Amino acid sequence: MSKPADAPIIHVWRVGGPEVDRSDFRLATEVSSFKADHFHALALMKDGRVLSWGRGALGLLGHGDENDVETPRIIESIGAAVAVSCGPYHSSVVTEKGQLITFGWHFEVSSQGIVQQTFTAQPIPVIGFPLGMKIAGVACGCYATAAWPGTGQLFTWGVGSSGQLGHGSFNDEPLPRRVEALEGVRIVQAAYGGIHSGVEHSGFLIARSTSGKVYSFGSTKFGRLGRRTADSLETSGAIAHHSLPGQVKLSDESPLIAIDIAASDHHAAAVTPHGKLFVWGAHDGARLGPDIKTDRFTPTQVQVVADDRIVSVACTAVSTMCLSAEGEAVLLGSKTLPDTKTATEFETVHTICTDNPVLKIFGGGYMYAALEAPWKPPEKLLVESKEPEAPAMIAPPSHDALSVVPREIADILLADVKHMPHNQLRQELLMLKELLVAERTRAQENEEVKHRVLPVTSVDKFFGGQFEHFWQEPKPYDWPYKPSICIVHDDEAEQKTPETQPTAKPSGIVVHQAPASILYANPRR
């Protein structure tokens, strides 16, 4: 599979010894999502195809065999998909029709009701969901799976010996079972962590609701859950047993509100709407940051970049990776396995070096990845001139030419020009420039204007609490995406129906506020 040089590149680093193996792929279409665990990876493309590569034992790759695959290969038996996930011993895919399929390790229930653990190299559908339910997301863990429909109910199944299924017991569940303790909470993201070592099973799960609240359950070792747990299943108040979902908090009065979460073997991380990074769990290898010398049992803030402008996070077994609003990917902890370096060599912050800004980051197990923006040559926007032999070059409006943008012009600014023909785009830019100059003149005459609002040229959608695309500042020929806003819907947004109103803040521009939402508007100055 090939793509011209302007295609995004996905860089994948495999941590396996004293050196780090790196593979770069230019895939046929842009990567929408990438999931990895210790020895294999899945990539979901924007056209819905699923690719897998890595170790093929137990049928982890879904190609019908147990062969290893060195480079990404399409899983032919899977049609268009919307979500993928990897665990140490199995993988799962959500199709565009809302069906969940799995391959690798799984529980098998015979017609006589006999339950046994087995594996499959061919993708098979997961049974046991309510009739007609369409799954929206999935998270694979160590011998466990979590899935949720668009309505947000959380279902878990698999090995429950660590309490990682959230049902208030340590029993195994061969079929999907709803986590009843989260009744009324709408889940939009979940991440499994933990490993199986000898006779010890340490699986745990963290989940994020539509309001941004974070819940956890499972193994408590090293502080993986980020919260205090009760000694008895007869819980009361805000403290729940570790086999039941409990809320992760910054303090007794302050819940952790997140726009992104991640987890791996022994630790977890979250990013707040204000761009702050919080971590908890095992500290060894400096995976929580070079200044943290002990395990953390509650979320601890780590400042990685100036002004706390973090927009997403990913965890591997030995590190924490975060992405700044400027497209800079930073790795906390180790690039290699813990037994190959001394402790002092871990205590550092690594900047992931790429030629262009990073659009997305991913991680899991012994792999981490970055999707690099393609290089784009300067593109001149030409318009007809009175003298055809000397066409004029029209650049996007400069900051000096821009003034306060009212709602009407903001609608034009935020128009989706993704599929607009070049000729039409040039005309739109010319008209926009004229409108902005006229608005500037009007604003200067009207001395009541007191706040400047940064211009924005394009915005794409934000679904389910996850970034899809970012706001982009109109710098001529400057490629970096600069995330500055996200919207997180409240758990009870469907029950509450307050009036939807446009909202504006001096620090940035907010065009629309959803019902009972939390907004993160971060200016680029």
N, C-alpha and C positions, 0 to 999 in steps of 0.2 A: 504494500500500500504506500502510495507516495502522494505528496502534496507540494505545490510550489513553495518557494522560500518564504512567502508571507504567511504561511500557516503557523498557528500557535505550536509551540514545542512543549512536550511534557518531559520533564527531567525526573527520573526515578533513581533514588539512591538506595542500595541494598547494604545493610549493616551486617557484616558476617565475620569480622576478624579485625586484624590490625589495620586493614585498608577498607575503604568504602568503594564499592562497585557502583558506577553510575551508567545508566542507559538513557539515551535521548531518543524520543520517538516523535516523528511527524506523522500523525495519523490522518486518515482520509477526511474526517470531519473533526471539529473541535470537541475536546473532552468536556462532558457535562459533569461527570462525577467519577471519582477514582477511590477505590477501597482496597486496602491491603491488610494482610496479617503477616505472620512470621515468615512464610515462605512462598506466598502466592499473592496475586493481585487481580482485580477486575476493574475494567474501565467502561463507563457508560458514555457513549457518544451522543452528540446532539440529535442525530438521526434515529436514535433508539437502539442501535446495535450494541451488543455486549461483547467485549473482548476479555480474554483471560490469559495469564501466563505465569510461569513459576513452577513450583513443585506440584506434580499431579497425583501424588499418593492419595488414596481413598476417593479418587474421582473429584478432587477439589476444583478442577478446572472446567468440568462439565462437558468434556469433549468425547465422552463415551469410553475412556480408557484411563489408565493411571500414568501415562507418559508425561515427563516434564516437557515444558514448552518455554523456549528461551525468549521469544519475541511475541508481542500481542497477537492473538489469533481469535478470529470471530467464533463465537459459539453458535454454530449453524442451527441448532434445534430450538433456539430462543428467538422469538420475533421481537417486535419493538418493546423496549422496556423503559421504565421511568425511575427506577431505583435499584441499587445493588448494594451488597454487603458481604464482608468476609469475616469468618471466624478462623481459629487455628485449624479446625478440622472439617469445616463445611462452608458452603457459600449459598447465598440466596439472591433471587432477582424478583422484582415486582414488574409485571407486564403492564402495558398501557391499558389493558382491560381490567386491571385491578386484581389479577390473580398472582398469588405468591408461589414461586417454584423454588426448589432447593436441590442441591447435589453435594455429595460427600457424605459425612456422618449424619445419621438421623435415627429417630425411634421408628420402629415398624410395628404396627398392630395387625396381627393376623385376623382372619375371619372368625377364629375361635376366641379372640380376645387376648391372645398371648402377646406380650410386649417384649421386644428385644432390640438391642442396639445393633445397627448394621450400617452399610454405606451403599451409595449408588453413584455410578460414574455418569449416568444419564439424568438430566434435569427432570424432576417429577413434581407434580403439584402438591401443595400442602393442604391436607383436609382438616376439617374440624371447626372452621369459622362459621358463624351464623349464615344462613342461606342468603345469598345475594349481596353479601358484604364485599366491598371493593377495598383492597389494601392500598395504602398510599406510601408507607415507608416501612423499612425493616432494618434491624440491627442484629448481627451475628456475634455470639460470644463463644466462650469456652464450653462446648457441649450445651449451648442454650441459644434460643432465638427470641427476639421481641419484634412485634409488628403492630401497626396501628392503621386504621382507616382514616379517611378524611374527617370523620366526626371525632377522632381523637381518643377512642377507647384503646387502652394498652392491653395486648395479649402477649403472654410469655409461655414457653414450654421448653422441656429439655431436662437436664440434670439439675436438681434443686438442693444438693447437699450443702451449699454455701449460703442458701437463702436468696440466690440471685434471681429467682422467679417472682418474688414479691408477694407470695400468697400466704405468708405467715407460717410457713412450715419448711421442712427440709426434704419434702417428698419430690420425686421425679414426676414430671407431667409429660406424657407421650403426645398429647394433642394441645393445640392452642387453648389457653384458659385466660379469661379476662381477669385483670388485676382489680379486684373489687374495691380495694382501699383507695383507688384513684377515681372512684365514682364522681362524676361532675367535673373532672379535670380533663382538659383536651390536650393530648400530647402531640407535639409536632416534630420532635427530634429525640433520639435515644442513642446511647453509645454503651457497648459492653466492654468491660475490661476483665483482667484476671487471667490466671493460667492454671494448668493442672500439672503438679509436680509430685511424682511419687504417689502417695496416698492422699495428699492434700489438694483440695480443690478450692480455688480462691476467686471464683467468678463474682462480679458485681456489675450493676447497671446504674447509669445516671440518665435521667430523662428531663426534657424541657417542655413546659407547657406553652400554650399560646400567649400567656401573660408574661412569659419569661422566667417563671419560678422553676427552680431546679429541685428534683427529687432523686433519692438514691436508695438502694437496698442491695444486700449481698454481703460479701466478706468485709470485715472491719479491719483486718490486719493492715498495718502501716498507715491507717487513716484513710483508706480508699474511699469511704463514703462521704467524707467531708462534714460529718455531723456526729453529735452525741447519739448513742443508742440506749434503749431501755434494756434491762436485764430480763424482763418478763414479757411474754406476749400480751399480757393484760396491760396494755399501755393506756395512758391518758395524757391529755395535753398535747404539746407539740413534739414530744420525744417518742419515737416509735421504735419497736424492736427492729434489729437489722434485717430481718426477713420480711419486713413490711416497709412500704414506701414512707420515707420521712423527708421533710423539707431541708435542703441545704441552706444555711443562713450565715450571714456575716457576723451577726450578733443575735442575742435573744429577741431583739425588737426589729432587726433589719434583715429581711430575706435577701438571698442572692438572686438578682435579676440578670438574666443572660440573653444574649442574641446568638451565641454559639457555644457548644460544649464539645468535649472530646475526652476519651479515656483510653488507657492501654493496660499493660500488665499490672502495674503497681501504683498508678497515679491518675489523676484527672485534672481537667482545666476548664475554665469558662471565660468568656469575654462579655463584659457588661455593655449596656447601651452607650455608655460614656467612653468606650474605647479602652477600658482598663482590663488587664489580664490577672486572673486569680488562679492559683494552683493549690493542690493538696495531695497528700499521699506520701509515698516513699521519696526520700531526698537523695539517695545515693546516686552517684554519677552526675550530680548537679542537675538532674532533670527538672527540678523545680526552680532553677536559677542558681548562680554561683554564690549568692549571699545567704542561701538557706542551708543550714548545717544539720538540721534535724527533721524527722518526719513531721508533717503537718496534718493535724486531724480536723482542721477547719480551713476554709478558703483563706489564702494569704496572697496579698497583692504583690506582683512583681512588675517593676518598671523596666521595659525592654527598649522602648524607643521614646524619644522626646514627646512630651505633651500627651502621652498615653493614647496614641491614635491607632489602636489595634482593632481589626475588623473581623478576624477569624483565627481559629486555633486548631491544631492537630497534635495528637500524641503518638509517639512510638514507644517501644519497650524501654528505650534508654534516653529519651529526649522529649522536649516540648517545642513545637514549631508554631510560630505565629506570623501573621501577615499584617503589615502596617497599611494605613490609608494611602500611602505613597507608592505601594507596590513593592515594598522591601520585605523579603522573607528572612526571619531570624530564627536560629535554632539554639535552644537552651539545653545544655547538657552535652551528651556524647555523640560523636559521629560513628563510634565503634562500640563493640560489646564491652561490658564492664571488666571482664577478666583479661583484657588486652592492653590496658593503659593504667597508669597510676592515678590515684585520686586527684592529684593536683592538675593533671592534664585534662581532667573533666571540667574543672571549674572555669569555664569560659563561655562566652556568647559568640556563636558563629553566625556571620551574615552569609546567606546563600547567594553566591555570585552568579548572576545571569546578565546577559547583554541588555535585556529589556526588562521592564517592570513585570512583576509576577501578578497574575490575575487570580489564581486560586492555589491553595495548599492542601495537601492530603497526607495522611500518615496512619500507620498501624503496624504492630508487630515489629519486624526488623526492616521496614521500608518507610521512606518518606518521599514525597513528590511535590513538584511545583510546576504549575502551568504558566509558561512564560508567554507574554504578549509577543505577537509577531512584529518584526521590524517593518515599518512602513516608510517608504521614501517620501520626501516632501511632495505634496500634490498641489499643483497650482490650479486655482479656480479662475477660469478665463471667461470674460464676457465680451460681447461684440463692442467694438470701438468705432468711432466715426472714421478712423483710419484703419481698415482691416489689416494692413501690413504691420501694425503695431498694437496688438491686443493688450489690454490692461490686465493686471493681476489684482484680483480682489481677495484680500485676506479676511478672516473672521474679525468682527468688531473688536477693537482694543478695549482695555478696561477703562481708559479715559473717555471713551465714547459712550460708556454705559452709565445709566443712572438707575434710580429706584424703579423696579419692575412691578407694575400693578398686575392684578389677576388676569386681565385680558391678554397682556403681552406674555405673561408667564405661561398661559395655555399654548401660545405659539412656540415659546422656548422649549416646552416640554413635549412637543409633538414628536411622534415616533417617525424618524426619518430613516429607519433601518433599511427599508426597501424602496426608498425614493430614488427615481432616476437622477443621474447627475445633472442634467439640464434643469430639471425642476428644482433640485437642491440649490443650484446656483441662483436661480430666480428667488427662491425663498430667503436665501441669505441676504441678497440685495434688498428685498422688501423689509426684512427684519432690521437691517442696518438703518434704513430710513426711518422705520418706526421708533427705533431706539434713540436716534438723534433727535427726532421730534419730541419724544418723551423727555429727553434730557433738557431740551429748551423749555418745555412746559414746567418741569420740576424746578429749574433755576428761577423761573418767574414766580413760582409758588414757594415761598420761604417756609411753608409749614412742614416740608419734608425734613425729617430729622435723622433718619437712619438709612444707611447704604446697605443694599442687599447684593450678595455676590451673584453674578449671572450663571446660569446653567444651560448647557446646550442640548443635553439629552438625558433621558432616564429610562430605564427599563423596569420590569416588575420585580416585586419582592413578595415571594410566595412562602407561606408556612413558616415564617420566621427565619428563612435562609436567603442569603444574598444570591441573586441570579446575575445581575449586572450592576454597574455602579454609575453614580453621577460623574460627569466629565466636564472639567473646566475648559473653556474655549481658548486654549493656547494654540497658536498656529503650529501645526506639524508636530505637536507634542503628544505622544501616544499614551502616557500612563493613565490608567483608570484611577480615579481618586474617590473612593467611597466616602460618603459623608452623611448618609441618612439610612435609617431602617425603620420599619414599622412592625410592632409586635402587638397582635390582637389579644384582648383580654379573654380569659377562660369563659366568661359569661357574656361575651359580646352578642351571642345570638339571643340571650334572654333580655339583655339590656338593649334598648334601641334609642339612645340619645340622638339628638339631632346632629347630623354630620355638618361640620363647619370648616371653612378654610381657616388656617392658622398661620401666623407669621411671627418669627422671632428675630430680634436684631442680629443674632449670631449667624443666621443663615436664612435660607428660603424653604418654607414648608408649604407645598401646594395643597395638600389634602391631609386631613386627619381622620383616620378610621374611628369607628365607635370605640370608646374606652381604650384608646391605644397609648403606647409609650413611644415617644419620638426621640431619635438621636440625630440632631442637626449640628454638624461640626464644620465650621468654616475652614477654609484653607489658608487662613492667615491668623 
